[in-house]
Amino acid sequence: MAKVFLTLQSWAQTDISKEKIKLLEKNNIPFECDEKSIFLISQVAFNHGISVSSREYDKPYSKFCMQLSDSAEVSIGMGEGSIKKEILSILYSVFGEKLYFELTLSCGSDSENLSMSIILNENTDLVEIETNLEEEEEEEEDCYECSRCKKMYPVNSECDCVNIKSNVVESTLYKEEIEKIRAVCKEMESEKIDYFEWESFFKSKGYNSKKNFNLEIIFDQVTFEISHKDNKLPLEISFIEGKFAGWIKK
């Protein structure tokens, strides 16, 4: 049987409490804590992502991650079977709507990328797995467009801007809007607002906000984007505030 390799990043985090810890421990659900939060699987899985291999149980979370992967609707299996429905319900009761995961499975030359969520189906009142499989696009040409500099480069080569850092450029337009958005980011930094709450936090301040991969702040004439400053950013941005970076969407 061929070896299957899995990389997984978890976005599941919740406020710490003795009751939640006891419930996770009682059901052998892997987690880690710091002074304020509980992280499903581990803090590394939350911050950076982890890797496991089929039939290898060298880490305390190995089997759980394999079962989580096998719960998704994919063709590459880890051979451990799906997570039980009662465990899904316990996970949802502890972490709520933050049960979101990014997975990559590979076996030989085959690979699959997917995102999955553990959600409450409001129609059936049951906790379920929702899977979104990323389909690979066929390459029409042996080149690609860099998302930053918008130039074309040969496949498997790096663009010229790969090592160029973003520059903060003071804009003569929308200065008032930029400063107001920056002030909200400063407030989110001081209050340690979670990524999943960025959209609702901006909405609570009266902004029209929408979360894709980045957070969009939508005005009548212009749209701003907010992201973590360590993510891939445009060559020119409007500000950096703590861990946040913001720019005018082109």
Phi, psi and omega in degrees: 000127184292147178287138177248133181248137183232130167247141188215134170240134182250140176253013185276117180212145179211162177295145185283142173203152180296324181296317180294318180298315180298320181294318178293316180296319181298328183255015176055040178265122184290140179200166172222156182232153161242200185292336186240336192229158170248131179247126176294139181073287179191165176294325178296319178298327180284317186276322189228334186101156183228169179230139175223161180234146180300143178066015174240125186237042185281349180241150183296341181255004187303306185296320179300316180296321178296318179293322177299316178296318180292345178281345180277158180272081180227164183270342179263118183251152178268349177085018182249347181084164185286158173292139181296150183299324181292330176289322175302318180295321179294317178301316181293323180294332181271312189257347177063224187277009180267012181276076182237138185222147171245127184230147170229125179246139177218141178213108185063235180268357180268144177210154178219135174247135182205160169243148179216152180226149170257116189232164173262117176284111184291339179283321183256349184061031179243147176276128187225165174266132175242125185243138175234105182273128179275117180277137179284131179276137177286134180278120179279332180226160180273047177207168180217162178258125176294131183289344181266304185266352176065021176263158180266138181222154176298147177301144179071014174244157179267144179283165183293337185266008187299328181257008180272128179277155178291145178251136175279119182244122180288123183267140176276346178257148173059031182297321181295316179297319181298316181293324178291318178295319179299321179296322177294319177299320178298321178293319177296324178296314183291328181267001178054052181288131181291151179309320183289349182252003180302312184299311182293328179294314177296321178297324179294341177267005176093011182266150172274102186238150180214131183260117165256233169288315171264171176263128178259132174250114193255121172251176181295320187255346187205155176237134176255152175241141178238136178211172172289139186295341180272354176283173176292125185239162173296165179295330178237128178234164185271329181194159166235128180226104184063236179271359185262146171231144182222150180203164177280128181287130181276000000 
